[in-house]
Amino acid sequence: MEKSEIIKNINTLRKEKNAIILSHFYQDGDIQDIADFIGDSLALAQWAAKTTADIIVLCGVHFMGETAKIICPEKRVFIPDIKAGCSLADSCAVEEFQQFIDEHPDYTVVSYINTSAAIKALSDIIVTSANAAKIIASLPEDEKIIFVPDKNLGDYVNKQTGKNMLLWNGACHVHQQFSIERILELKQQYPDALLLTHPECPANLREISDHVGSTSSMLKFSKNSDKKQFIVATEAGILHQMKKENPDKKFIPAPPKDSANTCNECVFMRMNTLEKLYLCLKNETPEIFIDEETRLKAVRPIKKMLEISSKYGL
């Protein structure tokens, strides 16, 4: 089937079924272009919470579909490829984490949104990279905190807030694999370029960056900056929106350690395709299901995040 026909069929199906297509910035450009809304994890959660659609198709990874279902149990939630997982979510097994919590009974459990529904159900507050520092800073100074699963984001938040959170030893396979050496070479090649880095990256990369922030933060920074060149250290899908919003500026993907590649892509995010999106809407599968007991436990910390985010205008 031709690309134009796939797009036509998607548009017809979403109208017929009152469906909304939500896409993360890390999706392929074709999916971003056809989505009703594009955003980071926080924005997608906020959008899912307020949509009047009967069906949500979440073009992202599995935990994002779960988050939408947790927030909107009355809606049917689909994801184009059910195998689109997340290395961060996979780094935190439920049994091991339950044992970790049991060993620290007087700690508040703060979980990054990049976790499974089961981990969210064990949590007190959920955060995203866009709001983590402000939410953690809003907690009492002497509050003891466990932060899971991203050690790099947790380290970044500790440094931003002066906290001493206990960090789980997890990391994103994309952000962990950037090459400092190759990025420094790019900075020499483009001396006027600013380096934009996601807080999931290791500290040694964050420390040489001109701006550290979530995907939405990087997008906003590049749009407001007078500079014309940017090296971007996060999943390469964000460059699609950066280029659309700033056609007169140059965006260079930060390279990974694998010298054969010039950009860094998430293998899980890229499992979703335009054709899979069409088949998902047509066949109404694969669908996200969560047992009600887990959902009720998981929705509380997500609602707390949304309430705090609303309070601080995040």
N, C-alpha and C positions, 0 to 999 in steps of 0.2 A: 504494500500500500504506500502511495506517495505521501510525503510529509504534509503537503497541503490538504490531502484528503483526511489524514489522521487528525489534523487540527480542526477541520470542519466537523468531523464526527464528535470530537471532544466537546466542542462548543454546543452542538446539538444535544448531546447527552446531558451535559450539566444543566441546561435549561429545562429539559424534560424532567429531570430527577431532583431539581432544586438542590444541586450540589455546589459546594464551594471547593476550590482548589487552593491549598496553601502550600507555598514552596519556601524552603530554606535557601539562603544565599549560596549554599554549597552545591546546589543542584545544577545540572546542565543548563546552558543558556536557553535552549528551546523550552524547557519546563518553566523556567523563571518567566519567560515572555508570555506564556499562556495562563499563568496563575492569576487568581483573583487578588491574592496578596502575597508579597514576598517579605521575609523578615528573618531575624535571628530567633533563637529559642524563646526568649521572653515575648517578643512581638507575636509569634505564632500562638503561644499560650493565651495571650490577651485576646487575640482575634478569635480563637476557637471559643473562648468564654462568652463572646457577645454575638456570634453569628446566629442568624435565623434560618440557616440552611438545614435541610433534613439530613444531608450527607456531607461529610468532610472527607476529602481526599488529601492526606498529608504527604506531600512529596518531600521526604527527608528520610530519617532512619527510624527504626522500630520504636525507640523510647519516645520520639516525638508523637507518633501515632497513639501510643499509650497515654501520654500526657493529655492529648485532646480527648480521648475516651474517658479518662478520669474526670475531666472537667465537665464533659458533656455526655453523661450516660444515656440520655434519651436519644442521642443521635447515633447514626451508624458511621463508623470511622474506618477508612480504608487506607492502605499504603500500597503503592504500585508493586513493590517487591518485598515480600515478607521476610526475606533473608537479609535485607539491608539492616545490619546491626550497627554496633558502635564499640570500638576498642575500649573506650572508657567505661561504658556500662558493663562490658564483659570482664573488666578488671576487678569487679567487686561482686563476689559470690555471696549470696544471702546467708548461708550457714556461717561462713567465716566472719562476715560483718556482724551478725547477731552475737557471735562469741566476743568480738571486739567491743561491742556496746556493753555486753554483760560485764566485761572487765573494767569498764569505766562508767559505772551506773550514775554518777553525778554530773555527767557531761550533756550538754545540749547537742543534738545531732543535726548538723547542717549538711544537706546533700545538694550537690550540683545537679541541675536538671538532667544532665547526661547520665542517668541511672535508670534501672528498671523500675517498674511499678512496685515490685516487692521491696526494693531498697527505699523507695519513697515512703512506703507504708511504715518503715522503721524510723522515719525521720521526724524532726520537729519543725524544720523550715527547709524549703527548697530555694535555691538561688540560681541565677544564670550569670554568665560572664559580664553581662551588662549591669547587673545590680548587686553582685556579691559583696563588693567592698562597702557599699553604702548600707546594705542590710546588716552585715557583720558589725560595722561601726555603730549601728543603732542599738546593739545589744549592750547590756550592762558591762562595765569595764572589767569586773572580776568574774564574769561568766566563763566557765570552762566549756570549750567547744571542740567537738570532733568534726572534721571536714573531710568529705568523701566525694568522689574518688580521686580527683585530679590534684596531685602533689604540686604541680607547677602553678596552677591557679591558686591553690591554697597558700603557697609561698608568697605569691604576688599580693594576695589579700592581707596576709600577715604583715608584710612590709608596708602596705598602704594604710593599715589601721593601727599598727603597733600591737596587734594581738599575738597570742602564742598558741594558735589552734593546733590540735593534734591531727596530723595529716595522714590520710590513707595513701598507700604507695601505688597510685595508678597514674597513667599518662595516656594522652591521645597519640596514636601512631603517626598521625599527620604532623602535628606540631612538635613532636619529639624528634622528627627526622630532618629538620632543616640543618643545612650545613653552614656553620659560622664562616668557615674559610671561603666558601663560594659567595656568600653574602658580602663579605668584606671586599672580595674582588669586584662584585657588582657596584659597591659604593665607590670604588676607585674609578670604575668605568663611567659611573653616573654621579659625579661629585656633588651635584646640586639636588640629587634625589633624597627625599626623606624616607626613613625606614619605619614602616607601620607594622606593629607586631601584636599578635593575639596573646593574652595572658596565659593561655595554655602552653606557651613556649617556655623552654628552660630559662633560668635567670640570666645566664651569660648572653643570651640573645636579647632578652628584654633590656638589659643594661646598656646595650649599644644602640637602642632604638630611639627614634624621635617622638613616637607616640605608641602607647600600649593601650589596647582597648578591645572591646567586643567587635564583631563584624559591623554592627550598626554604628558603633563609635568610629571605626575606621572610615566607614563610608561618609559619615558626617564631617570628619576631620579633613578628608581629602577634598570634599566639596567646598569647605570654608577656607581652605588654605590658599595662599597666593602662589605657592610653589606649583611647578608644572610637571614634576617627575616624582614618582613614588615607587619604592620597593616594598612589596606587600608580603609579609610573612604570616599567611594563614592559608586555608584551603583555596585553591585557585578560582573556584566558582564565584567568589565575591568580585573578581575583576570584571565580570560581565556587567554588573550594576554600576561599578565605578566608571567604566568606560561610557556607559549609556548616559550617566548623569554629568560626566565631565569629558565630552568628546575632544576638547582641546588639550587634555592632559595625558601624560604617558604613565602607564601602570605596568610595573615589571614584577612578575611572580618570583618570590624568593625560591631558590632551588633547594632540593633535598640533597642528602648525602650521596644518593645514587647518582653518579655522574652522567648516567645515560639519560636522565630526565632534566628538563629545564623548569618544570613546575611541580608542585606538590598537590596531589589530588587524593581524596578519600575514596578508597575502593568501594566502601559501603554506600556512600552517597551516590556514586556514579552507577550503582546497580539499577536505579530507577531510570527509565527512558520514556520518551514521548509515546512510543507504542505500548509500553506496559501501562502507562497512565490511561490510554484509551481503553485497553482491555479491562483494566480495573473498573472503570466507569461502566463499561458495557456489561460485564459479567458480575459486577458487585462482589468482587473478591480480589485479593485476600482482605479479610475483615479483621479488625482488632477486637479481641474480647478480653475482659478482665473480670475475675470473680468479684462479687459485690463486697465481700468482706475486705479484700485487699484494696478495692477502689475507695471505700469509705475511709480507710486508714490513710491512704495516699492523698486523698483530696484535701485533707486538713492542712498539711504543710504547704501545698500548692496555693491554697486560698490565702494562707498567711503571707506567702510571697507576693501575691497579687495585691493584697491589702497594703502591705508596706510599700510596694512599688507605686501604688496609686497615691499614697500619702506623700511620698517624696518626688512624685512626678517623673518616675522612671519609665 
